[in-house]
Amino acid sequence: MMLSRKFLCSTALAVLLTGTASAEVTVLGWPGGPEEAALRAVTEIYNAKTDLAQEDKVELLFTSRDGFFDKLQVDLAAGSTAFDANLIATYSIGRYAPFLEPITLSDEAGSVFGDTVLSTMQFDGAQYGVPTDLSLHFLYFRKDLIDALMADDTAKSLYGDISEKYLGERLAPKNPEEWTWRDFAANALYFSQSVNPDSPTRYGTVIQMKNLLFNMMVFHSLPRSYGANWMDDDGNITVDSEAYRTALELAKMLYDAGATPPDSTSYEYAEANAAYSAGQVAAMVQWNAAASDLVAAQPETVTQAPPTGPDGRFTHIHGLGLGLNAAAENKEGARAFLQWLSTQEAALAYARSGGAPGLATATAEKLADERPDLVQVGDYASNYGFVMNGGTSENALSVYEAQAKEFTGYWAGTQSLDDAMSNISASMTELLK
């Protein structure tokens, strides 16, 4: 079909839109994964409403995760009319607020999501988006494997030998609810065939080490539990710390020992999930959005909060949502769609289609049998959620990107830890000054 005029206005997305049918309300969503599947499902429900005018039906637009936020920045700043509503995230609202318009949610929104989740889409006291997904991290582990280990004295002795060799400390197997990050590492080593040829899994874990900013978010729960932060209260950059170094060295030790796949430096969400789903991995830390798929693929899987460290148990947290492009050509149609997305009907449908909305307890309990992970999401967000100091700044995404470059370089062996810390300290000083 011919492209609509609004698509041709896009400065960064136009090349990607060839073959896309025109629509009166165009929504730029998060590409790939359960977020795309859930948004497609609720859009079908919305478009099927008998009282919806043809000119207000919604068509979805998806591009690539690589460079997504930079391309979005270019389009919004240029006043693109290629989309009426678009993805926003907690860590990007401040960056995009000048190019968005505040919205009004449904009267149900407060009881559906709760104030904490709604606040992830707010900036300077205004509501800039409807929350669609609350993202944090779960520890996923194979309970059948842990139970077998705990019941075998010979296996427990070998576990101790392995931990003593690689970690300098003789550790005993524990229930994952009690794991520290060192316990996590010992378990990963024991269940890796490169270390223990008799392991029932090829790898003890899978670490997402690709040079990608979202992988840094997964990694951050580890250094934060050792006390890491981006900067102190006076604005001094504190990334070159014992906490970050300990976490980076632990991850590299597991990589070098073969406890994570050898091509982990090219791994992100999809690759990690594929390895776990195939039964190759005993335990891993992954986004909560993967829960439904991973439990379906490996029914012995149990989820819980990430391991603890000297400073406590933590999980990175942020919200994804949809906001209104200030240059939208059909603002009223877009506003109507966004308002409907904040209703209980839409939130429950989104969750049932694989999304991960942050729901208030009363709403989440309606899905307790279908999506028990959503009950955990609310609990973990309240008790363990964190945002690094500077994590909502205008250049937060650039900080994640810089860290991904330097830390992946260290893990891959292309630079030393000292060089990685020196480079990232300089980059963050410039970005967060």
BATOR-302800 format. One record per residue: residue in one letter; x, y, z of N, C-alpha, C, O, CB in turn. Coordinates in steps of 0.2 Angstrom, whole numbers, plus 2048, in hexadecimal, padded with zeros to 3 digits. Glycine has a CB too. Layout:
<atoms>
aXYZXYZXYZXYZXYZ
...
</atoms>
This chain:
<atoms>
m8047FA80080080080080480680080A8068027FB800806
m80180C7FE8058127FE80681480580181380A8018187FA
l80B81880780C81B80D80882180E80782580A81481C80E
s80682281580282881680782E81780D82D8187FE82781D
r80483481680883A81680C83A81D81183D81D804840815
k80883882380B83982981283582A81683782D80683782F
f81282F82781882B82781E82E82382382E826816824824
l81C83181E82283481A82583A81E82A83C81C81F836813
c82283D82382484282782A84082B82E84482E81F84682A
s82A83A82D82F83783283683883083883782A82E830834
t83A83B83484183C83284683683384B835830844842836
a84483283884882D83A84582683884882183884A82D841
l83E82683883B81F83783881E83083681882F83581F83C
a83982382C83582282583881C82183481981E836828821
v83E81B82284181581E83E80F82083E80A81C84981581E
l83C80E82783A80882A83380782883080282A83B808831
l82F80C82582880B82582580881F81F80881E825812826
t82A80781A8278058138237FF8148247FA81782D80380F
g81D7FF8118187FA8118137FA81680F7F681781C7F3811
t8147FF81B80F80082080980381E80980981B812804826
a8038018207FD80481E7FB80A8227FE80A8287F77FF81F
s7F880F81F7F68158237F18148287ED80F8277F481A81E
a7F181882D7EC8178327EB81E8357EF8238347EE812838
e7E58208387E382683A7E78288417E982D8427DC82783B
v7E88228457EB82384B7F181E84B7F081884B7E7822852
t7F782184B7FD81C84A80181C85180282285480281F845
v80281685480681685A80C81285980C80D85680181285F
l81181685B81881385B81A80F86181A81286781E81885A
g81A80886181B8048678228018678268028638167FE866
w8227FE86D8297FB86E82A7F486A8267F086B82A7F9876
p82F7F486682F7EE8628327E88658377E88698347F085C
g82F7E28638317DC86582F7DA86C82D7DE8708397DB865
g82F7D386E82E7D18758267D28768227D38728327D587A
p8257D087D81E7D087F81A7D787F8147D787E81E7CE886
e81E7DC87F81B7E387F8187E48788127E78778207E8880
e81B7E28728187E286C8127DE86B80D7E086981D7E1866
a8127D886D80D7D386D8077D68718017D586E80F7CC86F
a8087D88778027DB87B7FF7E18787F97E18788057DC882
l8037E58758007EB8727FC7EA86C7F77ED86B8067F0871
r7FF7E58687FB7E38627F47E08657EF7E18617FF7DE85E
a7F47DC86A7EE7D986C7E97DE86E7E37DD86D7EF7D4872
v7EB7E38737E67E78757E47EC8707DE7EF8707E97EB87B
t7E87ED86B7E67F28657E07EE8617DC7F285F7EC7F3861
e7E17E88607DC7E485D7D57E58607D07E685D7DD7DD85C
i7D57E48677CF7E586B7CC7EC86A7C67ED8697D17E4873
y7D17F186A7CE7F886A7CB7F98637C67FC8627D47FD86B
n7CF7F785E7CC7F88577C67F48557C27F68517D27F6852
a7C47EF8597BE7EB8587B87EF85B7B37EC85B7BF7E485B
k7B97F485F7B37F78637AE7FA85E7B07FD8597B67FD867
t7A87F885E7A37FA8597A28028597A080585479D7F785B
d7A380585F7A280D85F7A881185D7A881785E7A080F866
l7AE80D85B7B48118597B38138527B280F84D7BA80C85A
a7B48198507B481C84A7BA8198467BF8188487B482484A
q7B981983F7BE81683B7C481A83B7CA81883B7BC815834
e7C382183C7C982583C7CD8258427D28288437C782D83A
d7CA8228477CE82184E7D181A84F7D38198547C9823853
k7D081684A7D380F84B7DB81084B7DE8158497D180B845
v7DE80C84F7E580C8507E980784C7E880284B7E780B857
e7EF80A8497F48058467FA80684A7FC80C84C7F580783E
l7FE80084A80480084E80A80084A80A7FE8448047FA852
l80F80484C81580484881B80284D81C80485381780C846
f81F7FD84A8257FB84E82B7FB84A82B7FA8448247F3850
t8317FD84D8377FE84983C7F984C83B7F384C83A80584A
s8427FB84E8477F78518497F98588497FF85984D7F684D
r84B7F585D84D7F78638547FB8638557FF86784D7F1868
d8587F985E85E7FC85E85E80385C85B8048568637F8858
g86080786086080F85E85981185F85881785C862810858
f85480E86284D81086284C81786584981B86284980B866
f84F81886A84E81E86E85182486A84F82A86A85181E875
d85782386785A82886385682A85D85583085C861826861
k85382585A84F82785484982A85684682F85384D820850
l84682885C84082C85F84183386083D83785F83D828865
q84783486384983B86584983F85F84784585F85083B868
v84C83D85984D84185384684285084484884E85183D84E
d84183D85083B83E84E83784385283384884F83783884D
l83784285883384785D83584E85C83185385C833845864
a83C84F85C83F85685C83D85985583D85F85584685585D
a83D85585083B85884983485984883285B84383E853844
g83085784D82885884C82585384882085584482785F84A
s82884D84882584884381E84784481C84684A829842844
t81A84683F81384384081383C83D80D83A83C80F84883B
a81883883E81883183C81482D84181282783F81F82F83B
f81382F84780F82C84C80C83185080E836851814827850
d80682F85380283385780483285F8048368637FB832856
a80582B86080782A86780E82586780F82286280182686B
n81282586C81882286B81A81F87281882287781D827868
l81F81B87282281887882581D87C829822879827812876
i82481D88282882188782B81C88D82881788E82582788A
a83081E89083281A89683481F89C83582589A838816894
t83481C8A28368208A783D8248A683D82A8A883781B8AE
y8418208A38488238A284882889C84E82A89B84D81E8A2
s84382989984382D89383E83389383E83788E84282988D
i83A83389883483889883783F89883584489483083789E
g83C84089C83F84789D84284989684284F8948448478A2
r84584489284884688C84384888784484C88284C84088A
y83D84588783884688283284A88482E84C87F83583F880
a83284C88A82C85088C82B85688882585888782D852893
p83085A88682F86088282B85E87B828863878835863880
f82B85887982885687382185287481F85086F82D85386E
l81F85287A81984E87B81485287F81585888081B848880
e80E85087F80885488280684F88880584988780385587E
p80585288E80284E8947FB84C8917F884E88D80185389A
i7F98468957F38438937EF8428997F184289F7F483C890
t7E88418987E483F89E7E283889D7DF8358987DD84389E
l7E38348A37E182D8A37DA82C8A57D78308A77E68298A8
s7D88268A57D18248A67D08258AE7D58258B27CF81D8A4
d7CA8258B07C88268B77CA81F8BB7CB81F8C17C18278B8
e7CB81A8B77CD8138BA7D58138BC7D780E8BF7CB80E8B6
a7D88178B97E08168B97E38168BF7E78118C07E381C8B5
g7E181A8C47E38198CB7E38138CE7E78108D17E081F8CF
s7DD8108CE7DB8098D17DF8048CD7E07FE8D07D48088D2
v7DF8048C67E27FF8C27EA7FF8C37ED7F98C47E18018BB
f7ED8048C37F58048C47F78068CB7FD8038CD7F78098BF
g7F480B8CE7F780D8D47FC8138D37FE8148CD7FB8088D8
d7FD8178D880081D8D780881C8D580A8208D18008218DE
t80B8178D88128168D78138158CF8188188CC8158108DB
v80F8108CC81080F8C580E8158C18118168BC80C8098C3
l8098188C380781E8BF80D8238BF80E8278BA8008218C1
s8108248C48158298C581B8278C081F82C8BF8188298CC
t81C8218BE82181F8B98208238B28258238AE8228188B8
m81A8258B18198298AB8188308AC8148338A88138258A8
q81A8338B181983A8B382083E8B382583B8B481683B8BA
f81F8448B18258498B18228508B381E8528B08288488AA
d8268538B78248598BA81D85A8BC81985F8BA82685E8B4
g81A8558BF8138558C180E8538BC8088538BE81285B8C4
a8108528B680B8518B180B8498AF8108468AF80C8558AB
q8058478AC8058408AA8068408A380384289F7FE83C8AC
y80C83D8A180E83D89A80D83689680E83689081583F899
g80A83189A80982B89680582689A8048278A0810828894
v8028218977FF81C89A80481689B8078148967F981A896
p8058148A180980E8A280780889F8018068A080B80D8AA
t80B80589B80A7FE89880D7F889B80B7F389C80B7FE891
d8147F989D8187F48A081C7F78A581F7FC8A481C7F189A
l81D7F38AA8217F58B08277EF8AF8267E98B081E7F48B7
s82D7F28AF8337ED8AD8377ED8B383A7F28B68367F08A7
l8397E78B683D7E68BB8407DF8BA83F7DC8B483A7E78C2
h8447DC8BE8477D68BD8457D18C28447D28C884F7D78BD
f8457CB8BF8437C58C384A7C08C384D7C08BE83D7C18C0
l84B7BC8C884F7B78C784B7B18C58467AF8C98537B58CE
y84D7AE8C084A7A88BD84E7A28BF8547A28BD8487A88B5
f84B79C8C284F7968C384B7908C28457908C38527978CA
r84F78B8C184C7848C084B7818C685177F8C98507808BB
k8467808C984577E8D08467768D08497738D583E77F8D3
d8457738CB84776C8CA84E76A8CB8507668CE8447688C4
l85276F8C885976E8C885C76F8CF86076C8D285D7728C3
i8597758D285B7778D985A7718DE85E7708E285877D8DB
d85476F8DD8517698E28567638E28577608E784A7678E1
a8587618DC85C75B8DB86375D8DE8667588E185D75A8D3
l8657638DD86C7648E086C7648E78707618EA86E76B8DD
m8667678EA8667678F18657608F58667608FB86076C8F3
a86375B8F18627558F38677508F286774A8F585B7528F0
d86D7528EF87274E8ED8797508F187B7558EF87374E8E6
d87B74C8F688174E8FA88774E8F688B7538F7882749900
t88874A8F188E74A8EC88E7508E88937548E788E7448E8
a8887528E68877588E288975F8E688C7638E48807598DF
k88775F8EC8887648F088F7658F289276A8F28847638F7
s89375F8F389A7608F489E7638EE8A27678EE89D7598F5
l89C7608E889E7638E189D76B8E18A176E8DF89C75F8DB
y89776D8E38957748E389A7788E789C77D8E588E7758E5
g89C7758ED8A07788F18A77798EE8AA77E8EF8A17758F8
d8A97738EB8B07738E88B07798E28B577D8E28B176D8E5
i8AB7798DE8AB77E8D98AB7858DB8AF7898D98A577D8D4
s8A77878E08A678D8E38AD78F8E68AF7958E68A178E8E8
e8B078B8E98B778C8ED8BC78E8E78C07928E88B97868F1
k8BC78A8E28C178B8DC8C07928D98C57968D88C07868D7
y8BA7948D78B879A8D38B77A08D88B87A58D58B27988CF
l8B479F8DE8B27A58E28B67A68E88B67AB8EB8AB7A48E3
g8BB7A18E98BF7A18EF8BB7A08F58BE7A28FB8C37A88EF
e8B679D8F58B179C8FB8AD7968FA8AA7958F58AD7A28FC
r8AD7918FF8AA78B8FE8A278D9008A178E9068AD786903
l89E78C8FB89778E8FC8937878FC8957838F88947938F7
a88D7878FF8897828FF8837848FB88178A8FB88777F906
p87F77F8F88797818F48747848F88737818FE87777B8F0
k8707888F686B78B8FA86578C8F686578B8F086D7928FD
n85F78D8F985978E8F585A7958F285C79A8F685378E8FA
p8587968EC85979D8E98567A38EC8597A88EC85679D8E2
e8517A28F184E7A78F58547AA8F98537B08FB8487A58F9
e8597A68FB85E7A98FF8657AB8FC8697AC8FF8607A3904
w8657AA8F586B7AC8F186D7B38F286A7B88F28697AA8EA
t8747B38F38787B98F287A7B98EA8797B48E787E7BA8F7
w87D7BE8E88807BE8E18857B88E08867B68DB8827C48DF
r8897B78E688E7B28E688B7AB8E588E7A78E28937B38EC
d8867AA8E98827A48E887F7A38E188079E8DE87C7A48ED
f87D7A88DE87B7A88D78817A68D38807A28CE8787AF8D5
a8867A98D488C7A78D088E7A08D189079C8CC8927AC8D1
a88E79E8D78907978D888B7928D588D78D8D28907958E0
n8857938D588078F8D288178F8CA88078A8C78797928D3
a8837958C78847968C088A7918BE88A78E8B988579D8BE
l88F7918C289578D8C18937868C18957828BD89B78F8C6
y8907848C688E77D8C788A77A8C288B7748C088B77C8CE
f88677E8BF88177B8BA88477D8B388077D8AE87A77E8BB
s88A77E8B288D77F8AC8927798AA8967778AE8917868AC
q8917768A48957718A289C7728A18A076D8A189276E89C
s89E7788A08A577A89F8A87798A68AE7788A68A678189D
v8A577A8AB8A77798B28A67728B58AA76F8B88A577F8B7
n8A07708B489D76A8B789A7668B18957678AF89876B8BC
p89E7618AE89C75E8A889675A8A98927588A48A27598A6
d8947588AF88E7548B08887598B18827568B388F7508B6
s88875F8B08837648B187D7628AC87E7608A788576B8B0
p8777628AF8717618AA8707668A686C7658A186B75F8AF
t87376C8A78727728A287977489F87E7738A386E7788A6
r87977789A87F77989688277F89A88877F89B87E77A88F
y87E78389C88078989F87C78A8A68767898A687F78F89A
g88078D8AB87C78F8B18787958B18737958B588278F8B6
t87A7998AC8767A08AC8777A28A587B79F8A18787A58B1
v8747A88A38757AB89D8757B389F8707B58A28707AA897
i87B7B689D87B7BD89F87B7C189887E7BF8938827BF8A2
q8777C68988767CA89287B7CF89187B7D489586F7CD891
m8807CE88D8867D288D8877D688688C7DA88588C7CE88E
k8827D68828827DA87C8837E287D8807E488387C7D9877
n8867E58798877EC87A8807F087887F7F287388D7EF875
l87C7EF87E8757F287D8737F58848747F28898707EC87B
l8707FB88486F7FE88A86A7FA88E86B7FB89486B805888
f8657F788C8607F38908647ED8948627EB89985B7F088B
n8697EB89186D7E68948707E889B8717E58A08727E3890
m8727EF89A8757F28A08707F38A68717F28AC8777F989E
m8697F38A48647F48A98637ED8AD8627ED8B385D7F68A6
v8647E88A98647E18AC86A7E08B18697DE8B68647DB8A7
f8707E28AE8767E18B28767E58B98797E38BE87C7E38AE
h8727EB8B98737F08BE8717ED8C58737F08CA86F7F68BD
s86C7E88C586A7E68CB86F7E38CF86F7E38D58647E18CA
l8757E08CC87A7DD8CF87F7E28D38807E28D987F7D98CA
p8827E78CF8867EC8D28827F08D88857F28DD8897F18CE
r87B7F28D68787F68DB8777F28E28777F58E78717F78D9
s8777EB8E28777E88E887D7E88EC87E7E68F28757E08E7
y8837EA8E98897EB8EC88A7F28EE8907F48F088F7E98E8
g8857F78ED8857FE8EF8878028E98888088EA88A7FE8F4
a8878008E38898048DD88380A8DC87D8098DD88A8008D7
n88680F8D98818158D78858188D188B8188D087F81A8DD
w88181D8CE8848208C88888268CB88E8288C987F8238C3
m88582A8D08888308D38868318DA88182E8DC8878368CE
d8898358DE8878368E488383C8E588183F8E088E8378E9
d88183E8EB87C8438EC87F84A8E987B84E8E887A8438F3
d88584A8E98888518E788A8518DF88C8568DC88F8528EA
g88784B8DC88884B8D488F8488D28908498CC8878528D2
n8938468D78998438D589883C8D28958388D589E8428DB
i89B83A8CC89A8348C989E82E8CD8A482F8CF89D8348C2
t89A8298CF89D8248D389D81D8D089D8188D48998248DA
v89D81D8C989D8168C68A38128C78A380C8C789B8178BF
d8A98158C88AF8128C98AF8108D08B38148D48B58168C6
s8AC80B8D28AB8098D98AD8028DA8AD7FE8D58A480B8DC
e8AE8008E08AF7F98E28A97F58E08A97EF8DE8B17F88E9
a8A37F88E189D7F48DF89C7F38D889B7ED8D68977F98E1
y89D7F78D389D7F68CC8A27F18CA8A17EC8C689E7FC8C8
r8A87F28CD8AE7ED8CB8AD7E68CD8AE7E28C98B57F08CE
t8AA7E58D38A87DF8D68A37DB8D18A47D68CF8A67DF8DD
a89E7DF8CF8997DC8CB89B7DB8C489A7D58C18937E18CA
l89F7DF8C18A27DE8BA8A67D88BA8A67D48B68A57E48B8
e8AB7D78BF8AF7D28C08AB7CB8C18AD7C68BE8B47D38C5
l8A67CB8C58A27C58C689F7C38BF89F7BD8BE89D7C68CB
a89C7C78BB8997C68B589E7C38B089D7BE8AD8967CC8B2
k8A47C68B08AA7C48AB8AC7BD8AD8AE7B98A98AF7C98AB
m8AD7BC8B48AF7B58B68AA7B08B48AD7AB8B18AF7B58BE
l8A47B18B489F7AC8B289F7AB8AA89F7A68A88987AE8B4
y8A17B18A78A17B089F8A87AC89D8A77A88998A27B889C
d8AD7AE8A18B47AB89F8B37A38A18B779F89E8B97AE8A3
a8AF7A18A68AF79B8A88AA7968A48AA7908A58AD79A8B0
g8A679A8A08A279689B89B79589F89779189D8A4790899
a89A7998A48937988A888D79C8A488879B8A689479B8AF
t88F7A089F88A7A389B88D7A18948937A189388A7AB89C
p8887A188F88A79F8888907A48858917A98878857A0883
p8957A188189A7A487F8997AA87B89D7AF87A89F7A087B
d8937AA8788917B087388C7B58778897B887488E7AE86D
s88D7B587E8897B988288A7C08818857C588288A7B8889
t8907C287E8917C987C88D7CC87688D7D18748987CA87B
s8897C78738847C986E87D7C78708787C886C8857C5868
y87C7C68778757C48798727CA87C8747CE87F8767BF87F
e86B7CA87B8667CE87E8607CA8808617C48818647D587A
y85B7CE8818547CA8838537C48808527BF88384F7CF883
a8527C48798507BE8758547B88768527B387784F7C086E
e85B7BA8758607B48758607B187C8607AB87D8677B7874
a8607B58828607B288885A7AE88A85A7A988C8607B888E
n8547B088784E7AD88884E7A688484B7A18878487B1886
a8517A687E8517A087A85579B87E85479587E8547A2873
a85B79D88185F79888485C79588A85C78F88B86679C886
y85979988E85579789484F79289284E78D89585279D898
s84B79488D84679088B84878A888844785889842794886
a84D78988585078388285377E88885577988685578487D
g85278088E85577C89385C77C89485F777897852775892
q86078189186778189286A78589887078489986A78488B
v86578889C86778C8A186478B8A785E7898A786679489F
a86778B8AD8657898B386178F8B785C78E8BA86A7868B8
a8647958B686179B8B98647A18B68697A18B386379B8C1
m8607A68B68627AD8B385E7B38B68587B28B88627AD8AB
v8607B98B585D7BF8B785A7C28B085E7C28AC8617C48BB
q8547C38B08517C58AA84B7CA8AB8487CA8B184E7BF8A5
w8497CE8A68437D28A783D7CE8A983C7C88A78427D68A1
n8397D18AD8327CE8AF82E7CC8A982A7C88AA82F7D28B4
a82E7D08A482A7CF89E82B7C889B8277C689782C7D4899
a8307C589D8327BE89A82E7B889E82E7B389B8397BD899
a82B7BA8A38297B58A88247B08A48257AA8A58257B88AE
s81F7B28A181A7AD89E81E7A989981C7A38998157B189A
d8227AB8958257A789082A7A289382A79C8918297AB88B
l82E7A48988337A089B83079A89F83279589F8387A489F
v82B79C8A38277978A78247928A282378C8A482279A8AC
a82179489D81D79089882278B89582178589481A794893
a82878E89382E78989083178589583277F89383378E88D
q83278789B8357838A08307838A78317878AB83C7858A2
p82B77E8A782677F8AC82977E8B38267808B88217798AB
e82F77C8B483277B8BB8357828BD8387828C38387768BB
t8347878B983778E8BB8337918C082D7918C18377928B5
v8377948C58357988CA83879F8CA83D7A08C88367958D1
t8347A48CB8367AB8CB8367AE8D28327AD8D68327AF8C6
q83B7B28D383C7B68D98407BC8D88427BE8D283F7B28DF
a8417C08DD8457C68DC84C7C48DB84E7BF8DD8447CB8E3
p8507C98D88577C78D785B7C68DE8597C88E385B7CD8D3
p8617C38DD8657C18E38677C88E78667CD8E486C7BE8E1
t8697C78ED86B7CC8F18727CE8F18767C98F08687CB8F8
g8747D38F487B7D58F487D7D88FB8787D88FF87E7DA8EF
p8837DB8FC8847DE9038807E390587E7E590B88B7E0903
d87D7E79008797ED9018717EB90186D7EF90187A7F28FC
g8707E58FF8697E38FF8677E08F886B7DE8F48647E9900
r8607DF8F785D7DC8F185A7E28ED8577E68F08587D78F3
f85C7E28E785A7E78E28587E58DB85A7E08D985F7ED8E2
t8537E98D88527E88D18517EF8CE84D7F38D084B7E38D0
h8547EF8C88537F58C484B7F58C28487F08C18577F58BD
i8487FB8C28417FC8C08408028BC8438078BD83D7FD8C7
h83C8018B78398078B38338058B08317FF8AF83F8098AD
g82F80A8AD8298098AA82980B8A382D80F8A182480D8AD
l82680789F82580889881E80B89781980889A827802893
g81C80F89281581189181581588A81A815886813816897
l80F81788980E81B88380C82288480782388980881787F
g80F82788180D82E88280B83187B80A82E876813832884
l80983787B80683B87680B83F87280D84487680083F878
n80C83E86C81084286880D84986780884A86581283F861
a81184F86980E85586980C85786280885C86081385A86C
a81085485D80F85685680985185280985184C815855852
a80684D8568018488547FC84B84F7FA8518517FE844859
e7FA84884A7F584B8467EE8498487E984C8467F684883F
n7ED84384C7E784184F7E88418567E883B8597E583B84B
k7E884685A7E98468617E38438657E48408697EB84D863
e7DD8458627D78438667D683B8657D583886A7D1846863
g7D883985F7D883185F7DD82E8637DC8298667D882F857
a7E38318637E882E8677E782F86F7E882A8727EF832866
r7E48348717E28358787DD83087A7DD82D87F7DF83C879
a7D882F8767D382A8777D68238787D481F87D7CD82A872
f7DB8218747DE81A8747E281A87B7E181587E7E281986E
l7E681F87C7EA81F8827E581F8887E781B88D7EE825882
q7E08228887DB82288E7D981B88F7D88198957D682788D
w7D781888A7D481188A7D980C88D7D78088917D180F883
l7DF80D88B7E580988D7E58098957E88048987EB80B88A
s7E380E8987E480F89F7DE80C8A37DD80D8A97E58168A1
t7D980989F7D38068A37D57FF8A57DA7FC8A37CD80689E
q7D17FC8A97D27F58AC7D17F08A67D57EB8A57CD7F38B1
e7CD7F18A27CC7ED89C7D27EC8987D47E78967C67F0897
a7D57F28967DB7F28927E17EF8967E57EB8937DD7F9890
a7E27F189C7E77EE8A07E77E78A17EC7E38A07E87F28A7
l7E17E48A27E17DD8A37E27D989D7E57D489C7DA7DB8A6
a7DF7DC8977E17D98917E87D988F7EB7D488C7DC7DC88B
y7EB7DF8907F27DF88F7F67DA8937FB7D78907F57E7891
a7F57D98997F87D489D7F77CD89B7FC7C989A7F67D58A5
r7F17CC8997EF7C58967F27C38907F37BE88E7E77C4896
s7F57C988C7F87C88867FF7C88868037C88817F67CD881
g8027C888C8097C788D80D7CD8908137CD89180C7C5887
g8097D389080C7D989380E7D889A80B7D489D8087DF891
a8117DD89D8137DD8A48117E48A78157E88AA81A7DC8A5
p80A7E68A78087EC8AA80A7EC8B28097E78B58017EE8A9
g80B7F18B580C7F28BC8057F38BF8037F98BF8117F78BE
l8027EE8C27FB7EF8C47FB7EF8CC7FE7EC8CF7F77E98C2
a7F67F38CE7F47F48D57F27ED8D77F07E98D37EF7F98D6
t7F37EB8DE7F17E58E07EA7E28DF7EA7DC8DD7F27E58E8
a7E57E68DF7DF7E48DE7DE7E28D77DA7DD8D57DA7E98E0
t7E17E58D27E17E48CB7E57DD8CA7E37D98C67E37EA8C7
a7EB7DD8CC7EF7D88CB7EC7D18CD7ED7CC8CA7F67D98CE
e7E97D18D37E67CB8D67E17C88D17DF7C28D17E27CD8DC
k7DE7CC8CC7D97C98C77DD7C58C37DA7C18BF7D67CF8C4
l7E37C58C27E77C18BE7EC7BC8C27F17BA8BF7EC7C68B9
a7EB7BC8C87F07B88CC7F17B18C97F77AE8CA7ED7B78D3
d7EC7AD8C77ED7A78C47F07A78BE7F47A28BC7E67A38C4
e7EE7AC8B97F17AC8B37F87AF8B27FC7AD8AF7ED7B08AE
r7F97B48B67FF7B88B68027BA8BD8027BF8C07FE7BF8B2
p8047B48C18067B68C880D7BA8C880E7BD8CD8087AF8CB
d8107BB8C28167BF8C28147C68C38187CA8C68197BE8BB
l80E7C88C180C7CF8C280B7D18C980C7D78CB8067D18BE
v8097CC8CD8097CD8D48107CE8D78117D38DB8057C78D8
q8157CA8D581B7CB8D781E7D28D58227D58D98207C68D4
v81C7D48CF81F7DB8CC81D7E08D18227E48D381C7DC8C5
g8177E18D38157E68D88197E58DF81B7EB8E180E7E68D9
d81A7DF8E181E7DE8E78257E08E78277E48EB81D7D78E9
y8287DE8E182F7DF8E18317E78DF8367E98E18327DB8DB
a82C7EA8DB82D7F18DA82D7F58E08317F98E18287F38D5
s8297F38E58287F78EB82E7F68F08307FA8F38227F58EE
n8307F08F08357EE8F583D7EE8F38417EF8F78347E78F7
y83E7ED8EC8457EC8EA8467F18E484C7F18E28467E58E8
g8417F58E18437F98DB8477FF8DD8478018E283C7FB8D9
f84B8008D88508068D88518098D28508068CC8578048DB
v8538108D28558138CC85C8178CE85C81A8D38508198CA
m8618168CA8678198CB8678208CC8638238C886D8178C6
n86B8238D086B82B8D086D82D8CA87382D8C887082D8D6
g8698318C686A8338BF86782F8BA8678308B48728338BE
g86382A8BC8608258B885A8288B48578258B085E81F8BB
t85782E8B68528318B38548388AF85083B8AD84C8328B7
s85A8398AF85D83F8AC85C83F8A585B83A8A28648408AE
e85D8458A285C84589A86184189685F83E89185E84D898
n86783F89986C83B89686C83489987183189887283E896
a86783289C86782B89F86882689A86D82189B86182A8A3
l86582689586682189086D82188D87081B88B86182288A
s87082788C87782788A87C82488F88182188D87882E888
v87A82589587E82289A87E81A89988381789A87C8248A1
y87881789987781089887B80E89287E80889287080E897
e87B81188C87E81088688681088788980B88587C814880
a88881588B88F81588C89280F89089780D88F89181C88F
q88E80E89588F80889988F8028958947FD89688B80889F
a88A80189188A7FB88D8907FA8898937F48888847FB889
k8937FF8868997FF88289F7FD8868A37F988489A80687E
e8A080088B8A67FF88F8A67F98938AB7F58938A7805894
f8A07F78968A07F189A8A07EA8958A37E58978997F089E
t89C7EB88F89D7E588A8A47E58888A67DF8878987E7885
g8A87EA8878AF7EA8858B37E688A8B77E28888B17F1884
y8B17E78918B57E48968B37DC8968B87D88968B47E789D
w8AD7DB8968AB7D48968AE7D08908B07CA8908A37D3896
a8AE7D388A8B07D08848B87D08838BB7CC87F8AE7D487E
g8BB7D38888C37D38888C67D88848CC7D78828C57CC887
t8C37DD8818C67E287D8C97E78818CC7EC87E8C17E4878
q8C77E88878CA7ED88B8CB7EB8928C77E68948C77F488B
s8CF7EE8968D07EC89D8CA7EF8A18C77F389F8D77EE8A0
l8C97EC8A88C47EF8AC8C67F68AE8C27FB8AE8C47EB8B2
d8CD7F88AF8CF7FF8B08CD8038AB8CB8098AC8D67FF8B2
d8CE8018A48CD80589F8C580689E8C380C89D8CF802898
a8C180189F8BA80289F8B78078A48B380B8A38B77FB8A0
m8BA8068AA8B880B8AF8BA8128AE8B68178AF8BA8098B6
s8C08138AB8C281A8AA8BE81D8A48BC8238A58CA8198A8
n8BD81989F8B981B89A8B281D89C8AF82289A8B9816894
i8AF8198A08A881A8A18A78208A68A28248A68A48148A4
s8AC8218AB8AC8268AF8AC82D8AB8A98328AD8B28268B4
a8B182D8A68B18338A28AB83489E8A883A89E8B783289D
s8A882F89C8A283089889C83289C89883789A8A0829894
m89B82F8A28968318A78978388AA89283C8AB89582C8AC
t89D83A8AB89E8418AD89C8468A889984B8AA8A68428AE
e89D8458A289A84989C89384989C89084E89B89E847896
l89084389C88984289B8858458A187F8478A088783B89A
l8878448A78838468AD88584C8B088384E8B68838408B2
k88A8508AD88D8568B188785B8B18888618B48938598AD
</atoms>
